[in-house]
Amino acid sequence: MLELLIQHSPLLYLTQSIWRDEAFSILLSERSIWSFTKIIFEPPLYYILLHFWMKVFGSGEIAVRSLSLIGFTLATIIVIVWAEKLFKKHWLSWYLPIFFFFNPMLLYYAFEARAYSWYVFFAVASMYTYMERRYRWYIVATILGLYTHTYMIIVPAVQTLHYLIAHRNQFRLKNVKAIIRDPMIQSIVIIGLLFSPWITKVFIDLSQLKQSWYFPVDMKLVGSVLGNIFLGYEGTPWFLWSFTALLSFLLFIASVYALTSRRTRVRNSFFFLLTFVPLVIVIGISFYKPLFVNRYVIPCTIAEIFLVVCAIEYIKNSLIQKTVAASALIFIFGFNFWYPSQHAKFDIRSSVKEVNALLTKQDVVLVDNPLIFFETIYYSKNRSRVFLYDPSGSPFPWYIGDAIVTPSQIVSDLPPYPTRAFLIHADGTYEIQYSADIIK
């Protein structure tokens, strides 16, 4: 019964095999914090948090993923407080945090040993403090978010746009000095100055994008993107594309409907802008230079959630309102129990455990594909005996994580007998190989 629950619920995300990016997080965070500056494009804050977290709780699967769950829990707490301010004593004040916490996209990354749940936390904190005009905390939350994930830049960018639109009449009447003294303008300037060292490094590293794993976008993605980022769908299983296209249409209708009330149009327009402006820009650029990844634009998912609840708020008929709200909640609950088994990571853990049981002290483990190199290292009982087998001498792809790979970890020849090499393939199968002189 427990196994069935784990396999068909988000608990699978907590217990499944560590995958490549998670293994990279762990292996990097085990090193000195000064080595984190070698990462291409990724800010260091999450790795610093994970570094000290593992010193206390270790590097086990559940231990490292629990740090992400804490970040997501903190984000939910902010949403609880925010919902009470938005909806007062209305039942939507408890509905919004539940709808937020069980969103399939956010819940998936709440259990992944990557920066995304902390990215969510700082994005929510930035959004909340911006809307509440708590500018000191706004600066803190936004800066920490920017040093957690580079795409966090979409949040203050949209906030600035929203602020300028919402206060356009006031700015027309102000002189330059008054505009400079505006607390939001001052906050953005401070944030820009504090983030400038990292963004400068990013621009210097842009040449690396010539070699990238990003996939180009197409019109199928454009028509499905709202549903994709709401569900966390990236193409597996293949048959959901038409469904996410329909869901995207419904989400678009809800987003527009959320703007119908003049009383809250300024507030809801922020969520609308945060949903659509980054998607239009990132997807537009991606037709020429691929930049779009679902999880990178996760603040758009957060904004979608708020838009849906704000749309429900303005359904006048109480019965229809509660029916729509209940249907949306039942849908995400059902999806969360169906989708995990469809979205499970490749189980490299079982393969490496089999190899571990057969290894002797003089044997080595070889991996013939960089895509499973880090997780093989993570699960191997002797990490110093794990190597990437690359007889062609191809360079290690930077986007997989060359910051933690040294030339000594890459070999081009099989070891001489009696040393055996357990050669693990990308599909998890393995074979025993070695080189030997032929006796004539």
Secondary structure, 3 states (H helix, E strand, C coil): CHHHHHHCCCHHHHHCCCCHHHHHHHHHHCCCHHHHHHCCCCCCHHHHHHHHHHHHHCCCHHHHHHHHHHHHHHHHHHHHHHHHHHHCCCCHHHHHHHHHHCCHHHHHHHCCCCCHHHHHHHHHHHHHHHHCCCHHHHHHHHHHHHCCCHHHHHHHHHHHHHHHHHCHHHHHHCCHHHHHCCHHHHHHHHHHHHHHHHHHHHHHHHHHHHCCCCCCCCHHHHHHHHHHHHHCCCCCCHHHHHHHHHHHHHHHHHHHHCCCCHHHHHHHHHHHHHHHHHHHHHHHHHCCCCCCCHHHHHHHHHHHHHHHHHHHHCCCCHHHHHHHHHHHHHHHHHHHHHCHHHCCCCCHHHHHHHHHHHCCCCCEEEECCHHHHHHHHHHCCCHHHEEEECCCCCCCCHHHHHHHCCHHHEECCCCECCCCEEEECCCCCEEEECECCCCC
